């Protein structure tokens, strides 16, 4: 039996890139590790929520205070008690007369805190790239596997679906169960985006006619959809409308090959979302600390906001080096 030909590009022929704004980018990378924190007067005033006028106990901490504590927890990968102590020490060093939320309050409010949407203002249609990755659920399951050699099949995980724009910033995200289908989750991501889509890129998991129709409805009149057809796909279908783009792609693949089509169509822009997953797992870790599914969703959304904030501090401007 003949050996299967590798689809990887030889290192000798890989495109090399050079960063033209290295000084500014390096300054931005250093800023990501800056632990200088401060609270503006508006934040201090909003630390304690106003009375709601209802009978019973009143909330001691506002949505802003809870988000501040949970953000520090995700950034520094701290348990809840250490998060309480860390935030309390920061407030003491700043000489502020406000209290840090206790760990019990952080755990309870993590299930109902309002996380701001990821929607960003764009002055032009965007290029949307979507994909999903798995995040482990840490906790008792991992401990049982380690101590009692329990079945590894019991270790759970969740699936994080994200969409990034031209600049690599996350503009839409959704956390689902591990069985969540990529194609069925796309409408929820598109509903989070208020800007028209001029170009859409995704992998073969999104190769469905409903995806083409849904993206066409959310995009511009000349929206370009780049999805690699399945290897068993046939070219039958309408010659007009969004589905015709799939037929044209399939015919081109049969003529020049899948690798050449990926290069011609710009499918390799899919690396933008893959880079987003790499940043998430390398900076924030590959698991979720929260035990409750609702709290896990908020933890993932807070993580996406953190990555966007870090990216805004400085992004590389690279160009291909001519051989």
N, C-alpha and C positions, 0 to 999 in steps of 0.2 A: 504493500500500500504506500502510495507516494505521500511524502510529508507535506503537511499543509503550509502554504506560503504565508509567512508572517505579514500582517498588515501594518506593522510599525515602520516608520520612516527611518532609514539609517541615519545615525548621528551626523555623518558626514554631509548629508543633504538637508538637515534641518535648518530652518531660517533662524538666524541670530538677530537679536535686537539690542539696541543701545539706548540708554536713557539720556535724554537731552537736558532734563532739569534735575540732575542728580543732587545739586546742593539744596534746592527747595524740598525735594523728596526726602532727603536724609533728615532735614530739619523736622519734617512732618512725622517721620518714623520715631524720632526722639521724643516728639511731643506726645505720642501715644503712651509713653511710659511716665509722663509727668504726673505726679500725685498731688500737685498743688490744687487744692479745692477751695471754693468760696461760694457763699450764698448771697445773692443780691437782696436788696431790701424787700422787693416784692415777694421773693421766695420765703424770706423769714416771716413776713406778715401772713403769708398763706400756709405756713406750716401747720397751724391749728385751724380746722374748719369752723365756719360759723355755726351757731345753733340752728338746728333744723325746725324748731318749733313743735316737735312731737314729744310725747311723754316717754319716759324711760331714759336710759343712759345715752349720753352724747358721744360721738366719736372724738377721740383725742388727737388723731392725726389725719391730715388731709391726704388726698390722692397724691399730691406732690411729695409729701414726706415718705409715703410708702414706696413710690416709684424710685425715690432717691436711694432708699435702703436696698431694694431689690436689684437696682442697677449695680450698686457696689458689690452685691453678692455675686452677680453673674460675672462681672469684670474680674474680680479677684478669686473667684471660685471658692467662696467661703460658706461654711454651714451657717444656719440662721443665728445661732448664739454668737459666733464670732463676728457675724455681720452687725449684730446689735452692739457688741463691744467696740468694733472698729468705728462705726458711725458715731457712737457716743464719745469716743476719744477725739474724733475730728471736731465735733461740735464744741468740746471743752477747749481744745487748742485754739479755736477761733473766738473763744470767749462769748459764745452765744447763749442766751437764756432759753433755749429750746431743748426738749428731750428727744432722744432717739427712740423710735418705735421698738418695743420689746420683741423678742423672737416669736412669741406666741401670736402677737398681732400681725407680724409680717407673714407668718404662715397662714393665718386665717384670711387676711386681706388680699393675699396673692391669688385668691380665687374670684375676687370681684373687682380688683383694681382696674381702672380704665387706662389702657395703654394707647397712646396716640397712634393714629393710622400712619402707614408708611408712605402715603401719597406725597409725591414731590411735585412742585410747580415746574412745568416744562413750557418753553415758548415755541416748541415745534413738535411734530409727531416723533415718537421714539422707536428705537429698535429694541424689542422685547425678546429676551432669551430666558427660557424656563427649564427647570429640571427638578429632581428631588433627590434626597439623600436620607440615610437612616441615622437616628440618634438613639443611643442606648438609654434604657431606663435603669438608673442606678438604684441601689437600695438592698432590700432583703434578698432579692433573687440572686444578686451577685455574691452576697455574703454566704448564702447557702451553698452555692456552687463551690466556693473556695474552701469552706470548712467541712462540708459533708459530701463533697464530690457529687452533688446533685446533678440531675440531667441538665445539660446545657440548653436543651430545647425550651426550658421554662424561662430563660432569660428574654425579657421583652424589649421591644424597641418601638419607636415612633418614627414616622416619615415626615420630613420637613420639605415642603414644596415652596420654591421661591422663584421670583421673576426679577431679573436685573435689566437695567437700561444701558444706553450706550456708554455711560461712564462707569459701569460696573456697580452702581449703587442698587440696593434692594428696594424695589418699588411695590412689591406684593409678596405676601407670604401666608402660608397656611400649614398648620400641623394636623396630621391625620393619624389614624391607626396604621400599623404596619401593613395591613391589607389594603390600604387606600390606593385606588387606581390613579395613575398620573393624569390620564385623559379626562376622567370624571371630575378631577379637582380643578382643571383649568378654568371653567366658568367662574369659580369663586375668586381666582386670581385676577381674571379680567375685570370683574366687578369692582375691584379695589383701585383700578387705574382709570383716571379721569381724562387722560390725554390719548388722542388717537394713535394707533399703531401703524407705522409705515413699513415695518419689517418684523417678521416673527420667525424665530429659530428654535427648534426643539429636536430631540432625538426620536428614534423610531417608535418609542412608546406612545407618541402622540399621532401616529399614522392612522387617523380615522377621518371619515368624511365629515362627521359632526364637528371635529376640531377646525377643519378648513372653513366650514360655514360660520362657526362661532367667531373665529379670528377675523374673517372677512367683515362680519357685522360690527366688530369693535375697531376695525382699522380704517385707513383711508381708502379711496376708490381704487388706487393702484397698489394696495398692500402686497408685499412679497412674502410668501410663506415658504420657508425652507425646512422641510422635514424629510429625512431619508426614507423612501418606501421600503417596506419589508422585502426580503430577498425572494419571497414567493409571490410577490405582487404581480398583477397583470395590468395591462394598459387600457382595459375596457373602461368606458365611462364617458361622461359628457366632455365636449371639447370647449365649452365655455364655462365661465364662472371660476370660483376658487379651486374646485376640484381638478380643473384642467392643468393647474400648475403641477400637481402630482403626476399626471400623465406625461407632461413634458419632461419632468425630472426622471421618470422611469425610462423613457426613450433615450435620454441623454446618457444615463448610466449604462444602458446596454451598448451604447456606441463607444464611449470613451472609458468606461470603468467607474466604479464607485469612488475610488480615491481621487481621480481627476475631477469627477463631478463635485466632490466636497470642496476641492480647491476653487473651481469655477464659481460655484454658487455661494461661497462664503460661509459654508456650514461650519467651518472651524471657529467661527465666532462663538460657538457653543462653549468654548474654553472660558468665556467670561463668567458663566454661571458655575462652572467647575472650580474656577478660582475663588468664587464666593464661598463655596463649600469648604475649600481648603483653608480660607481665612477663618471661617467660623470654627472649625475643629481645632486649628492650631492656636487660635487666640482664646476661645471660650471652652474648648474641650468637645469631645464627641459624645457626651451624654447629657441627660437632664437630671437635675438634683431633686426637683419637685416630685412628690408621690402622686398627687391628684392630677387627673388628665386636664382639668381646666387650668390648674396652676402651671402645668407643663406647657400649655399653649401660651400663656402669658410670659413664661420664662423664655420661650423661643422668640417671641415677638420683641421682648426687651433686648435679646441678643442681636437681632437684626438691626435695631436702632443703634446699638453700640457699634456695630461694624460700619454703619453709614457714617456715624460721627467720626470714627477713626479715619475713614477714607476721606472725609472732608478736610481733615487736617493736612493732607498732602497726598497726591496721587502721581505716579510716574507718567511721564510723556515719552514714549519710546518710539523708535523707528527701526525699520528693517535695515540691516547692514548688507550692502551689495557685495556679492562675492566677485 
